[in-house]
Amino acid sequence: MKTKKIYDKYSFEELADSIIFKNPLSEKEEKESSTELAEIRRKNRESLTENQKLYAKVLQLRFLMEDYAKSEVYDESRSFASFLKTYIRFSYKVNKSFAEDINLKQTELSLILNEHRLPNEKTIVRLEIHSDNVIPALSWYRVVEKQREYELEKDIKFKQEQKKFVKNHLEFGNVV
């Protein structure tokens, strides 16, 4: 016996209907279920401990940092300093307490937060430890590197100054 191909047996509409999921709820039922779900989420948020809320915030910050580091676009408002300021606001009222907790001089922290200096490796590792490894050092580091890449690319004056130190540079002319 000869087997028919599936599209010979069924119309394209029937095939599409078998794949596409239709919402079995009416518009009113959909709205009610959304309201009910929102209420359940609100109650769940209210039942979280302060520590659970802090964990959620830190985890969210980590994902924001990692997504940003992977993106192709540099955003000045997402500097290392801006992420660190957000992190500090989660638990501290003053920067002094945070600086003490990671054994960093207040002036050093201030220079980092005001974007006059980028952090060194010891600071990045201390941030990882401080977050109980929720935000790995590599996540902090990738944000720093993204900022360094941008600064290197846009610093035309620095590149011009460095030309005087290079002799016999390669020249390719019109290589096709």
Salt bridges, closest charged atoms under 4 A:
ASP17 OD1 - LYS22 NZ 3.84
GLU39 OE2 - ARG42 NH2 2.30
GLU46 OE2 - ARG42 NH1 2.39
GLU50 OE2 - LYS53 NZ 3.60
GLU66 OE2 - ARG62 NE 2.87
ASP75 OD2 - ARG78 NE 3.90
GLU108 OE1 - ARG117 NH1 2.48
GLU145 OE2 - ARG148 NH1 2.82
GLU171 OE2 - HIS169 NE2 3.90
